[in-house]
Amino acid sequence: MDMIEIKKGSKYRVISGSGDDKPMITDGEYVGYAILGEEGALGFRVQDNNSQKIRLIPINSIAYIEFDEENLVIKNKDEEKDKTNYIV
């Protein structure tokens, strides 16, 4: 099975939980991965009231991510298998 990867600098729409009844919609540029406490998060540069901010979205709150096919990066899972490190 192939793996889909998101690219730094590309634009994405992320639908995530907000704590309210309605989901949070984030339109922004992917800037990287971060750790929030013990959880992973995706970082996006967003426009907010005429200023740019970085929004960190915890991985477990993401419902889905939308993007144009031009931003699609597919990697063969077998190529990545040798790069995975396991700590026992």
PyMOL Python script that loads the backbone (N, CA, C, O; Angstrom):
from pymol import cmd

cmd.read_pdbstr("""\
ATOM      1  N   MET A   1       0.843  -1.179   0.000  1.00  0.00           N
ATOM      2  CA  MET A   1       0.000   0.000   0.000  1.00  0.00           C
ATOM      3  C   MET A   1       0.888   1.243   0.000  1.00  0.00           C
ATOM      4  O   MET A   1       1.902   1.290   0.696  1.00  0.00           O
ATOM      5  N   ASP A   2       0.501   2.237  -0.779  1.00  0.00           N
ATOM      6  CA  ASP A   2       1.250   3.482  -0.840  1.00  0.00           C
ATOM      7  C   ASP A   2       0.858   4.395   0.308  1.00  0.00           C
ATOM      8  O   ASP A   2      -0.249   4.308   0.839  1.00  0.00           O
ATOM      9  N   MET A   3       1.788   5.277   0.688  1.00  0.00           N
ATOM     10  CA  MET A   3       1.536   6.252   1.746  1.00  0.00           C
ATOM     11  C   MET A   3       1.415   7.632   1.114  1.00  0.00           C
ATOM     12  O   MET A   3       2.150   7.955   0.180  1.00  0.00           O
ATOM     13  N   ILE A   4       0.488   8.449   1.618  1.00  0.00           N
ATOM     14  CA  ILE A   4       0.332   9.827   1.163  1.00  0.00           C
ATOM     15  C   ILE A   4       1.041  10.724   2.157  1.00  0.00           C
ATOM     16  O   ILE A   4       0.895  10.559   3.368  1.00  0.00           O
ATOM     17  N   GLU A   5       1.806  11.669   1.646  1.00  0.00           N
ATOM     18  CA  GLU A   5       2.575  12.573   2.493  1.00  0.00           C
ATOM     19  C   GLU A   5       2.151  14.015   2.203  1.00  0.00           C
ATOM     20  O   GLU A   5       1.889  14.366   1.053  1.00  0.00           O
ATOM     21  N   ILE A   6       2.085  14.847   3.241  1.00  0.00           N
ATOM     22  CA  ILE A   6       1.810  16.257   3.002  1.00  0.00           C
ATOM     23  C   ILE A   6       3.140  17.001   2.923  1.00  0.00           C
ATOM     24  O   ILE A   6       4.108  16.636   3.590  1.00  0.00           O
ATOM     25  N   LYS A   7       3.175  18.059   2.090  1.00  0.00           N
ATOM     26  CA  LYS A   7       4.411  18.779   1.810  1.00  0.00           C
ATOM     27  C   LYS A   7       4.442  20.116   2.535  1.00  0.00           C
ATOM     28  O   LYS A   7       3.440  20.829   2.576  1.00  0.00           O
ATOM     29  N   LYS A   8       5.592  20.453   3.106  1.00  0.00           N
ATOM     30  CA  LYS A   8       5.779  21.781   3.683  1.00  0.00           C
ATOM     31  C   LYS A   8       5.619  22.819   2.582  1.00  0.00           C
ATOM     32  O   LYS A   8       6.088  22.633   1.459  1.00  0.00           O
ATOM     33  N   GLY A   9       4.946  23.919   2.924  1.00  0.00           N
ATOM     34  CA  GLY A   9       4.751  25.005   1.973  1.00  0.00           C
ATOM     35  C   GLY A   9       3.498  24.882   1.136  1.00  0.00           C
ATOM     36  O   GLY A   9       3.128  25.838   0.455  1.00  0.00           O
ATOM     37  N   SER A  10       2.825  23.729   1.160  1.00  0.00           N
ATOM     38  CA  SER A  10       1.599  23.541   0.385  1.00  0.00           C
ATOM     39  C   SER A  10       0.387  23.958   1.208  1.00  0.00           C
ATOM     40  O   SER A  10       0.421  23.967   2.439  1.00  0.00           O
ATOM     41  N   LYS A  11      -0.691  24.307   0.494  1.00  0.00           N
ATOM     42  CA  LYS A  11      -1.928  24.762   1.133  1.00  0.00           C
ATOM     43  C   LYS A  11      -2.863  23.581   1.372  1.00  0.00           C
ATOM     44  O   LYS A  11      -3.035  22.718   0.512  1.00  0.00           O
ATOM     45  N   TYR A  12      -3.462  23.566   2.558  1.00  0.00           N
ATOM     46  CA  TYR A  12      -4.382  22.497   2.941  1.00  0.00           C
ATOM     47  C   TYR A  12      -5.570  23.078   3.693  1.00  0.00           C
ATOM     48  O   TYR A  12      -5.488  24.167   4.261  1.00  0.00           O
ATOM     49  N   ARG A  13      -6.667  22.347   3.690  1.00  0.00           N
ATOM     50  CA  ARG A  13      -7.831  22.654   4.532  1.00  0.00           C
ATOM     51  C   ARG A  13      -7.962  21.499   5.514  1.00  0.00           C
ATOM     52  O   ARG A  13      -8.078  20.339   5.117  1.00  0.00           O
ATOM     53  N   VAL A  14      -7.943  21.833   6.802  1.00  0.00           N
ATOM     54  CA  VAL A  14      -8.026  20.822   7.855  1.00  0.00           C
ATOM     55  C   VAL A  14      -9.335  21.015   8.606  1.00  0.00           C
ATOM     56  O   VAL A  14      -9.638  22.115   9.069  1.00  0.00           O
ATOM     57  N   ILE A  15     -10.106  19.947   8.725  1.00  0.00           N
ATOM     58  CA  ILE A  15     -11.336  19.954   9.504  1.00  0.00           C
ATOM     59  C   ILE A  15     -11.032  19.193  10.787  1.00  0.00           C
ATOM     60  O   ILE A  15     -10.636  18.028  10.756  1.00  0.00           O
ATOM     61  N   SER A  16     -11.223  19.873  11.920  1.00  0.00           N
ATOM     62  CA  SER A  16     -10.866  19.265  13.205  1.00  0.00           C
ATOM     63  C   SER A  16     -11.899  19.606  14.264  1.00  0.00           C
ATOM     64  O   SER A  16     -12.725  20.499  14.077  1.00  0.00           O
ATOM     65  N   GLY A  17     -11.847  18.888  15.376  1.00  0.00           N
ATOM     66  CA  GLY A  17     -12.733  19.161  16.497  1.00  0.00           C
ATOM     67  C   GLY A  17     -12.366  20.487  17.145  1.00  0.00           C
ATOM     68  O   GLY A  17     -11.193  20.853  17.218  1.00  0.00           O
ATOM     69  N   SER A  18     -13.387  21.206  17.615  1.00  0.00           N
ATOM     70  CA  SER A  18     -13.137  22.519  18.211  1.00  0.00           C
ATOM     71  C   SER A  18     -13.586  22.601  19.661  1.00  0.00           C
ATOM     72  O   SER A  18     -13.324  23.599  20.332  1.00  0.00           O
ATOM     73  N   GLY A  19     -14.255  21.573  20.153  1.00  0.00           N
ATOM     74  CA  GLY A  19     -14.819  21.629  21.499  1.00  0.00           C
ATOM     75  C   GLY A  19     -16.251  22.129  21.483  1.00  0.00           C
ATOM     76  O   GLY A  19     -16.960  22.014  22.483  1.00  0.00           O
ATOM     77  N   ASP A  20     -16.686  22.684  20.357  1.00  0.00           N
ATOM     78  CA  ASP A  20     -18.070  23.128  20.179  1.00  0.00           C
ATOM     79  C   ASP A  20     -18.816  22.096  19.345  1.00  0.00           C
ATOM     80  O   ASP A  20     -18.273  21.048  18.995  1.00  0.00           O
ATOM     81  N   ASP A  21     -20.070  22.411  19.033  1.00  0.00           N
ATOM     82  CA  ASP A  21     -20.855  21.515  18.183  1.00  0.00           C
ATOM     83  C   ASP A  21     -20.359  21.521  16.742  1.00  0.00           C
ATOM     84  O   ASP A  21     -20.481  20.519  16.038  1.00  0.00           O
ATOM     85  N   LYS A  22     -19.794  22.656  16.299  1.00  0.00           N
ATOM     86  CA  LYS A  22     -19.326  22.777  14.921  1.00  0.00           C
ATOM     87  C   LYS A  22     -17.821  22.508  14.852  1.00  0.00           C
ATOM     88  O   LYS A  22     -17.079  22.881  15.761  1.00  0.00           O
ATOM     89  N   PRO A  23     -17.374  21.860  13.772  1.00  0.00           N
ATOM     90  CA  PRO A  23     -15.934  21.616  13.631  1.00  0.00           C
ATOM     91  C   PRO A  23     -15.183  22.906  13.303  1.00  0.00           C
ATOM     92  O   PRO A  23     -15.769  23.871  12.812  1.00  0.00           O
ATOM     93  N   MET A  24     -13.883  22.907  13.582  1.00  0.00           N
ATOM     94  CA  MET A  24     -13.024  24.036  13.219  1.00  0.00           C
ATOM     95  C   MET A  24     -12.474  23.780  11.822  1.00  0.00           C
ATOM     96  O   MET A  24     -12.017  22.677  11.519  1.00  0.00           O
ATOM     97  N   ILE A  25     -12.519  24.804  10.972  1.00  0.00           N
ATOM     98  CA  ILE A  25     -11.974  24.713   9.623  1.00  0.00           C
ATOM     99  C   ILE A  25     -10.734  25.593   9.568  1.00  0.00           C
ATOM    100  O   ILE A  25     -10.795  26.788   9.860  1.00  0.00           O
ATOM    101  N   THR A  26      -9.618  24.998   9.193  1.00  0.00           N
ATOM    102  CA  THR A  26      -8.353  25.725   9.087  1.00  0.00           C
ATOM    103  C   THR A  26      -7.880  25.666   7.651  1.00  0.00           C
ATOM    104  O   THR A  26      -7.648  24.582   7.116  1.00  0.00           O
ATOM    105  N   ASP A  27      -7.733  26.830   7.015  1.00  0.00           N
ATOM    106  CA  ASP A  27      -7.129  26.930   5.691  1.00  0.00           C
ATOM    107  C   ASP A  27      -5.758  27.546   5.874  1.00  0.00           C
ATOM    108  O   ASP A  27      -5.643  28.675   6.350  1.00  0.00           O
ATOM    109  N   GLY A  28      -4.711  26.814   5.501  1.00  0.00           N
ATOM    110  CA  GLY A  28      -3.383  27.371   5.705  1.00  0.00           C
ATOM    111  C   GLY A  28      -2.285  26.582   5.028  1.00  0.00           C
ATOM    112  O   GLY A  28      -2.524  25.562   4.381  1.00  0.00           O
ATOM    113  N   GLU A  29      -1.075  27.085   5.196  1.00  0.00           N
ATOM    114  CA  GLU A  29       0.127  26.488   4.624  1.00  0.00           C
ATOM    115  C   GLU A  29       0.777  25.585   5.667  1.00  0.00           C
ATOM    116  O   GLU A  29       1.036  26.012   6.792  1.00  0.00           O
ATOM    117  N   TYR A  30       1.037  24.352   5.293  1.00  0.00           N
ATOM    118  CA  TYR A  30       1.669  23.404   6.214  1.00  0.00           C
ATOM    119  C   TYR A  30       3.111  23.826   6.464  1.00  0.00           C
ATOM    120  O   TYR A  30       3.883  24.020   5.525  1.00  0.00           O
ATOM    121  N   VAL A  31       3.472  23.968   7.757  1.00  0.00           N
ATOM    122  CA  VAL A  31       4.834  24.390   8.109  1.00  0.00           C
ATOM    123  C   VAL A  31       5.618  23.308   8.843  1.00  0.00           C
ATOM    124  O   VAL A  31       6.839  23.415   8.957  1.00  0.00           O
ATOM    125  N   GLY A  32       4.952  22.269   9.344  1.00  0.00           N
ATOM    126  CA  GLY A  32       5.702  21.200   9.986  1.00  0.00           C
ATOM    127  C   GLY A  32       4.948  20.492  11.089  1.00  0.00           C
ATOM    128  O   GLY A  32       3.777  20.763  11.356  1.00  0.00           O
ATOM    129  N   TYR A  33       5.664  19.569  11.724  1.00  0.00           N
ATOM    130  CA  TYR A  33       5.134  18.708  12.772  1.00  0.00           C
ATOM    131  C   TYR A  33       5.706  19.174  14.105  1.00  0.00           C
ATOM    132  O   TYR A  33       6.876  19.547  14.184  1.00  0.00           O
ATOM    133  N   ALA A  34       4.886  19.155  15.149  1.00  0.00           N
ATOM    134  CA  ALA A  34       5.336  19.577  16.479  1.00  0.00           C
ATOM    135  C   ALA A  34       4.811  18.595  17.519  1.00  0.00           C
ATOM    136  O   ALA A  34       3.938  17.776  17.233  1.00  0.00           O
ATOM    137  N   ILE A  35       5.352  18.687  18.716  1.00  0.00           N
ATOM    138  CA  ILE A  35       4.887  17.878  19.840  1.00  0.00           C
ATOM    139  C   ILE A  35       4.222  18.809  20.844  1.00  0.00           C
ATOM    140  O   ILE A  35       4.819  19.798  21.267  1.00  0.00           O
ATOM    141  N   LEU A  36       2.988  18.495  21.225  1.00  0.00           N
ATOM    142  CA  LEU A  36       2.253  19.225  22.263  1.00  0.00           C
ATOM    143  C   LEU A  36       2.108  18.280  23.445  1.00  0.00           C
ATOM    144  O   LEU A  36       1.253  17.395  23.423  1.00  0.00           O
ATOM    145  N   GLY A  37       2.915  18.449  24.459  1.00  0.00           N
ATOM    146  CA  GLY A  37       2.898  17.508  25.578  1.00  0.00           C
ATOM    147  C   GLY A  37       3.379  16.160  25.091  1.00  0.00           C
ATOM    148  O   GLY A  37       4.532  16.014  24.684  1.00  0.00           O
ATOM    149  N   GLU A  38       2.502  15.179  25.131  1.00  0.00           N
ATOM    150  CA  GLU A  38       2.848  13.839  24.655  1.00  0.00           C
ATOM    151  C   GLU A  38       2.211  13.533  23.307  1.00  0.00           C
ATOM    152  O   GLU A  38       2.307  12.409  22.815  1.00  0.00           O
ATOM    153  N   GLU A  39       1.561  14.528  22.706  1.00  0.00           N
ATOM    154  CA  GLU A  39       0.836  14.348  21.456  1.00  0.00           C
ATOM    155  C   GLU A  39       1.521  15.030  20.294  1.00  0.00           C
ATOM    156  O   GLU A  39       2.185  16.052  20.466  1.00  0.00           O
ATOM    157  N   GLY A  40       1.360  14.464  19.110  1.00  0.00           N
ATOM    158  CA  GLY A  40       1.838  15.108  17.899  1.00  0.00           C
ATOM    159  C   GLY A  40       0.820  16.119  17.403  1.00  0.00           C
ATOM    160  O   GLY A  40      -0.374  15.995  17.676  1.00  0.00           O
ATOM    161  N   ALA A  41       1.293  17.118  16.675  1.00  0.00           N
ATOM    162  CA  ALA A  41       0.416  18.143  16.112  1.00  0.00           C
ATOM    163  C   ALA A  41       0.969  18.581  14.761  1.00  0.00           C
ATOM    164  O   ALA A  41       2.178  18.543  14.534  1.00  0.00           O
ATOM    165  N   LEU A  42       0.070  19.000  13.862  1.00  0.00           N
ATOM    166  CA  LEU A  42       0.475  19.570  12.588  1.00  0.00           C
ATOM    167  C   LEU A  42       0.412  21.084  12.712  1.00  0.00           C
ATOM    168  O   LEU A  42      -0.526  21.622  13.300  1.00  0.00           O
ATOM    169  N   GLY A  43       1.409  21.775  12.161  1.00  0.00           N
ATOM    170  CA  GLY A  43       1.460  23.233  12.224  1.00  0.00           C
ATOM    171  C   GLY A  43       1.097  23.846  10.884  1.00  0.00           C
ATOM    172  O   GLY A  43       1.590  23.420   9.839  1.00  0.00           O
ATOM    173  N   PHE A  44       0.221  24.861  10.922  1.00  0.00           N
ATOM    174  CA  PHE A  44      -0.212  25.558   9.715  1.00  0.00           C
ATOM    175  C   PHE A  44      -0.085  27.059   9.911  1.00  0.00           C
ATOM    176  O   PHE A  44      -0.430  27.585  10.969  1.00  0.00           O
ATOM    177  N   ARG A  45       0.410  27.751   8.887  1.00  0.00           N
ATOM    178  CA  ARG A  45       0.450  29.212   8.894  1.00  0.00           C
ATOM    179  C   ARG A  45      -0.906  29.686   8.390  1.00  0.00           C
ATOM    180  O   ARG A  45      -1.309  29.352   7.276  1.00  0.00           O
ATOM    181  N   VAL A  46      -1.615  30.467   9.214  1.00  0.00           N
ATOM    182  CA  VAL A  46      -2.954  30.945   8.867  1.00  0.00           C
ATOM    183  C   VAL A  46      -2.995  32.465   8.929  1.00  0.00           C
ATOM    184  O   VAL A  46      -2.213  33.094   9.643  1.00  0.00           O
ATOM    185  N   GLN A  47      -3.922  33.045   8.168  1.00  0.00           N
ATOM    186  CA  GLN A  47      -4.157  34.489   8.178  1.00  0.00           C
ATOM    187  C   GLN A  47      -5.266  34.762   9.186  1.00  0.00           C
ATOM    188  O   GLN A  47      -6.337  34.160   9.109  1.00  0.00           O
ATOM    189  N   ASP A  48      -5.014  35.671  10.135  1.00  0.00           N
ATOM    190  CA  ASP A  48      -5.998  35.971  11.175  1.00  0.00           C
ATOM    191  C   ASP A  48      -6.008  37.468  11.453  1.00  0.00           C
ATOM    192  O   ASP A  48      -5.058  38.001  12.027  1.00  0.00           O
ATOM    193  N   ASN A  49      -7.080  38.149  11.049  1.00  0.00           N
ATOM    194  CA  ASN A  49      -7.214  39.591  11.288  1.00  0.00           C
ATOM    195  C   ASN A  49      -5.974  40.368  10.851  1.00  0.00           C
ATOM    196  O   ASN A  49      -5.357  41.069  11.653  1.00  0.00           O
ATOM    197  N   ASN A  50      -5.618  40.238   9.586  1.00  0.00           N
ATOM    198  CA  ASN A  50      -4.492  40.964   8.982  1.00  0.00           C
ATOM    199  C   ASN A  50      -3.126  40.606   9.561  1.00  0.00           C
ATOM    200  O   ASN A  50      -2.179  41.373   9.387  1.00  0.00           O
ATOM    201  N   SER A  51      -2.992  39.483  10.235  1.00  0.00           N
ATOM    202  CA  SER A  51      -1.684  39.033  10.715  1.00  0.00           C
ATOM    203  C   SER A  51      -1.563  37.535  10.474  1.00  0.00           C
ATOM    204  O   SER A  51      -2.561  36.815  10.438  1.00  0.00           O
ATOM    205  N   GLN A  52      -0.335  37.081  10.311  1.00  0.00           N
ATOM    206  CA  GLN A  52      -0.111  35.651  10.125  1.00  0.00           C
ATOM    207  C   GLN A  52       0.225  35.016  11.462  1.00  0.00           C
ATOM    208  O   GLN A  52       0.989  35.559  12.260  1.00  0.00           O
ATOM    209  N   LYS A  53      -0.368  33.850  11.682  1.00  0.00           N
ATOM    210  CA  LYS A  53      -0.124  33.104  12.913  1.00  0.00           C
ATOM    211  C   LYS A  53       0.134  31.650  12.562  1.00  0.00           C
ATOM    212  O   LYS A  53      -0.217  31.191  11.475  1.00  0.00           O
ATOM    213  N   ILE A  54       0.751  30.928  13.489  1.00  0.00           N
ATOM    214  CA  ILE A  54       0.933  29.485  13.344  1.00  0.00           C
ATOM    215  C   ILE A  54      -0.108  28.807  14.225  1.00  0.00           C
ATOM    216  O   ILE A  54      -0.211  29.103  15.415  1.00  0.00           O
ATOM    217  N   ARG A  55      -0.877  27.895  13.636  1.00  0.00           N
ATOM    218  CA  ARG A  55      -1.880  27.135  14.390  1.00  0.00           C
ATOM    219  C   ARG A  55      -1.411  25.690  14.475  1.00  0.00           C
ATOM    220  O   ARG A  55      -1.140  25.058  13.454  1.00  0.00           O
ATOM    221  N   LEU A  56      -1.318  25.171  15.688  1.00  0.00           N
ATOM    222  CA  LEU A  56      -0.980  23.766  15.904  1.00  0.00           C
ATOM    223  C   LEU A  56      -2.267  22.991  16.140  1.00  0.00           C
ATOM    224  O   LEU A  56      -3.057  23.341  17.016  1.00  0.00           O
ATOM    225  N   ILE A  57      -2.474  21.947  15.363  1.00  0.00           N
ATOM    226  CA  ILE A  57      -3.686  21.137  15.462  1.00  0.00           C
ATOM    227  C   ILE A  57      -3.280  19.738  15.922  1.00  0.00           C
ATOM    228  O   ILE A  57      -2.567  19.041  15.201  1.00  0.00           O
ATOM    229  N   PRO A  58      -3.724  19.313  17.118  1.00  0.00           N
ATOM    230  CA  PRO A  58      -3.381  17.969  17.597  1.00  0.00           C
ATOM    231  C   PRO A  58      -3.872  16.893  16.619  1.00  0.00           C
ATOM    232  O   PRO A  58      -4.989  16.962  16.106  1.00  0.00           O
ATOM    233  N   ILE A  59      -3.030  15.921  16.379  1.00  0.00           N
ATOM    234  CA  ILE A  59      -3.342  14.848  15.432  1.00  0.00           C
ATOM    235  C   ILE A  59      -4.669  14.168  15.764  1.00  0.00           C
ATOM    236  O   ILE A  59      -5.456  13.887  14.860  1.00  0.00           O
ATOM    237  N   ASN A  60      -4.930  13.900  17.043  1.00  0.00           N
ATOM    238  CA  ASN A  60      -6.141  13.145  17.397  1.00  0.00           C
ATOM    239  C   ASN A  60      -7.421  13.954  17.233  1.00  0.00           C
ATOM    240  O   ASN A  60      -8.508  13.389  17.348  1.00  0.00           O
ATOM    241  N   SER A  61      -7.334  15.269  16.966  1.00  0.00           N
ATOM    242  CA  SER A  61      -8.551  16.059  16.769  1.00  0.00           C
ATOM    243  C   SER A  61      -8.885  16.248  15.292  1.00  0.00           C
ATOM    244  O   SER A  61      -9.929  16.812  14.966  1.00  0.00           O
ATOM    245  N   ILE A  62      -8.010  15.781  14.389  1.00  0.00           N
ATOM    246  CA  ILE A  62      -8.228  15.976  12.951  1.00  0.00           C
ATOM    247  C   ILE A  62      -9.252  14.972  12.434  1.00  0.00           C
ATOM    248  O   ILE A  62      -9.098  13.762  12.600  1.00  0.00           O
ATOM    249  N   ALA A  63     -10.315  15.508  11.795  1.00  0.00           N
ATOM    250  CA  ALA A  63     -11.324  14.651  11.169  1.00  0.00           C
ATOM    251  C   ALA A  63     -10.871  14.281   9.754  1.00  0.00           C
ATOM    252  O   ALA A  63     -10.913  13.112   9.372  1.00  0.00           O
ATOM    253  N   TYR A  64     -10.437  15.285   8.975  1.00  0.00           N
ATOM    254  CA  TYR A  64      -9.903  15.026   7.642  1.00  0.00           C
ATOM    255  C   TYR A  64      -9.142  16.233   7.124  1.00  0.00           C
ATOM    256  O   TYR A  64      -9.251  17.335   7.662  1.00  0.00           O
ATOM    257  N   ILE A  65      -8.360  16.003   6.056  1.00  0.00           N
ATOM    258  CA  ILE A  65      -7.559  17.046   5.415  1.00  0.00           C
ATOM    259  C   ILE A  65      -7.895  17.028   3.930  1.00  0.00           C
ATOM    260  O   ILE A  65      -7.883  15.973   3.295  1.00  0.00           O
ATOM    261  N   GLU A  66      -8.199  18.215   3.376  1.00  0.00           N
ATOM    262  CA  GLU A  66      -8.492  18.341   1.951  1.00  0.00           C
ATOM    263  C   GLU A  66      -7.355  19.091   1.268  1.00  0.00           C
ATOM    264  O   GLU A  66      -6.764  20.001   1.849  1.00  0.00           O
ATOM    265  N   PHE A  67      -7.049  18.696   0.011  1.00  0.00           N
ATOM    266  CA  PHE A  67      -6.018  19.397  -0.748  1.00  0.00           C
ATOM    267  C   PHE A  67      -6.169  19.078  -2.221  1.00  0.00           C
ATOM    268  O   PHE A  67      -6.810  18.096  -2.596  1.00  0.00           O
ATOM    269  N   ASP A  68      -5.561  19.930  -3.067  1.00  0.00           N
ATOM    270  CA  ASP A  68      -5.571  19.717  -4.507  1.00  0.00           C
ATOM    271  C   ASP A  68      -4.642  18.563  -4.858  1.00  0.00           C
ATOM    272  O   ASP A  68      -3.653  18.316  -4.166  1.00  0.00           O
ATOM    273  N   GLU A  69      -4.964  17.865  -5.928  1.00  0.00           N
ATOM    274  CA  GLU A  69      -4.135  16.723  -6.331  1.00  0.00           C
ATOM    275  C   GLU A  69      -2.718  17.134  -6.700  1.00  0.00           C
ATOM    276  O   GLU A  69      -1.809  16.304  -6.658  1.00  0.00           O
ATOM    277  N   GLU A  70      -2.509  18.404  -7.061  1.00  0.00           N
ATOM    278  CA  GLU A  70      -1.152  18.853  -7.390  1.00  0.00           C
ATOM    279  C   GLU A  70      -0.231  18.795  -6.167  1.00  0.00           C
ATOM    280  O   GLU A  70       0.990  18.756  -6.313  1.00  0.00           O
ATOM    281  N   ASN A  71      -0.814  18.787  -4.965  1.00  0.00           N
ATOM    282  CA  ASN A  71      -0.031  18.691  -3.733  1.00  0.00           C
ATOM    283  C   ASN A  71       0.147  17.250  -3.263  1.00  0.00           C
ATOM    284  O   ASN A  71       0.728  17.010  -2.204  1.00  0.00           O
ATOM    285  N   LEU A  72      -0.341  16.303  -4.033  1.00  0.00           N
ATOM    286  CA  LEU A  72      -0.297  14.897  -3.643  1.00  0.00           C
ATOM    287  C   LEU A  72       1.107  14.323  -3.819  1.00  0.00           C
ATOM    288  O   LEU A  72       1.684  14.386  -4.905  1.00  0.00           O
ATOM    289  N   VAL A  73       1.642  13.768  -2.747  1.00  0.00           N
ATOM    290  CA  VAL A  73       2.938  13.085  -2.782  1.00  0.00           C
ATOM    291  C   VAL A  73       2.683  11.663  -2.314  1.00  0.00           C
ATOM    292  O   VAL A  73       2.225  11.441  -1.193  1.00  0.00           O
ATOM    293  N   ILE A  74       2.984  10.696  -3.181  1.00  0.00           N
ATOM    294  CA  ILE A  74       2.772   9.291  -2.833  1.00  0.00           C
ATOM    295  C   ILE A  74       4.130   8.618  -2.718  1.00  0.00           C
ATOM    296  O   ILE A  74       4.967   8.718  -3.615  1.00  0.00           O
ATOM    297  N   LYS A  75       4.335   7.932  -1.603  1.00  0.00           N
ATOM    298  CA  LYS A  75       5.570   7.182  -1.391  1.00  0.00           C
ATOM    299  C   LYS A  75       5.217   5.712  -1.279  1.00  0.00           C
ATOM    300  O   LYS A  75       4.193   5.343  -0.704  1.00  0.00           O
ATOM    301  N   ASN A  76       6.072   4.893  -1.831  1.00  0.00           N
ATOM    302  CA  ASN A  76       5.887   3.458  -1.718  1.00  0.00           C
ATOM    303  C   ASN A  76       6.243   3.051  -0.295  1.00  0.00           C
ATOM    304  O   ASN A  76       7.337   3.353   0.180  1.00  0.00           O
ATOM    305  N   LYS A  77       5.344   2.379   0.379  1.00  0.00           N
ATOM    306  CA  LYS A  77       5.552   1.996   1.777  1.00  0.00           C
ATOM    307  C   LYS A  77       6.783   1.111   1.942  1.00  0.00           C
ATOM    308  O   LYS A  77       7.462   1.192   2.965  1.00  0.00           O
ATOM    309  N   ASP A  78       7.079   0.276   0.962  1.00  0.00           N
ATOM    310  CA  ASP A  78       8.237  -0.614   1.058  1.00  0.00           C
ATOM    311  C   ASP A  78       9.546   0.169   1.091  1.00  0.00           C
ATOM    312  O   ASP A  78      10.504  -0.262   1.735  1.00  0.00           O
ATOM    313  N   GLU A  79       9.603   1.328   0.397  1.00  0.00           N
ATOM    314  CA  GLU A  79      10.808   2.155   0.408  1.00  0.00           C
ATOM    315  C   GLU A  79      11.061   2.717   1.799  1.00  0.00           C
ATOM    316  O   GLU A  79      12.214   2.857   2.206  1.00  0.00           O
ATOM    317  N   GLU A  80      10.013   3.038   2.527  1.00  0.00           N
ATOM    318  CA  GLU A  80      10.134   3.640   3.848  1.00  0.00           C
ATOM    319  C   GLU A  80      10.382   2.599   4.940  1.00  0.00           C
ATOM    320  O   GLU A  80      10.818   2.946   6.037  1.00  0.00           O
ATOM    321  N   LYS A  81      10.109   1.338   4.648  1.00  0.00           N
ATOM    322  CA  LYS A  81      10.198   0.290   5.663  1.00  0.00           C
ATOM    323  C   LYS A  81      11.592   0.203   6.271  1.00  0.00           C
ATOM    324  O   LYS A  81      11.728   0.025   7.481  1.00  0.00           O
ATOM    325  N   ASP A  82      12.623   0.326   5.447  1.00  0.00           N
ATOM    326  CA  ASP A  82      13.994   0.225   5.946  1.00  0.00           C
ATOM    327  C   ASP A  82      14.411   1.439   6.764  1.00  0.00           C
ATOM    328  O   ASP A  82      15.400   1.367   7.492  1.00  0.00           O
ATOM    329  N   LYS A  83      13.689   2.555   6.668  1.00  0.00           N
ATOM    330  CA  LYS A  83      14.035   3.776   7.386  1.00  0.00           C
ATOM    331  C   LYS A  83      13.365   3.860   8.754  1.00  0.00           C
ATOM    332  O   LYS A  83      13.629   4.791   9.515  1.00  0.00           O
ATOM    333  N   THR A  84      12.506   2.902   9.074  1.00  0.00           N
ATOM    334  CA  THR A  84      11.781   2.925  10.342  1.00  0.00           C
ATOM    335  C   THR A  84      12.632   2.311  11.439  1.00  0.00           C
ATOM    336  O   THR A  84      13.195   1.229  11.270  1.00  0.00           O
ATOM    337  N   ASN A  85      12.722   3.004  12.560  1.00  0.00           N
ATOM    338  CA  ASN A  85      13.457   2.494  13.718  1.00  0.00           C
ATOM    339  C   ASN A  85      12.470   2.083  14.794  1.00  0.00           C
ATOM    340  O   ASN A  85      11.532   2.821  15.098  1.00  0.00           O
ATOM    341  N   TYR A  86      12.676   0.919  15.364  1.00  0.00           N
ATOM    342  CA  TYR A  86      11.813   0.427  16.427  1.00  0.00           C
ATOM    343  C   TYR A  86      12.610   0.344  17.719  1.00  0.00           C
ATOM    344  O   TYR A  86      13.721  -0.186  17.731  1.00  0.00           O
ATOM    345  N   ILE A  87      12.056   0.857  18.793  1.00  0.00           N
ATOM    346  CA  ILE A  87      12.700   0.781  20.100  1.00  0.00           C
ATOM    347  C   ILE A  87      11.879  -0.164  20.959  1.00  0.00           C
ATOM    348  O   ILE A  87      10.681   0.044  21.148  1.00  0.00           O
ATOM    349  N   VAL A  88      12.514  -1.190  21.474  1.00  0.00           N
ATOM    350  CA  VAL A  88      11.802  -2.200  22.258  1.00  0.00           C
ATOM    351  C   VAL A  88      12.160  -2.063  23.714  1.00  0.00           C
ATOM    352  O   VAL A  88      11.665  -2.823  24.545  1.00  0.00           O
TER     353      VAL A  88
END
""", "prot")
cmd.dss("prot")
cmd.show_as("cartoon", "prot")
cmd.util.cbc("prot")
cmd.orient("prot")
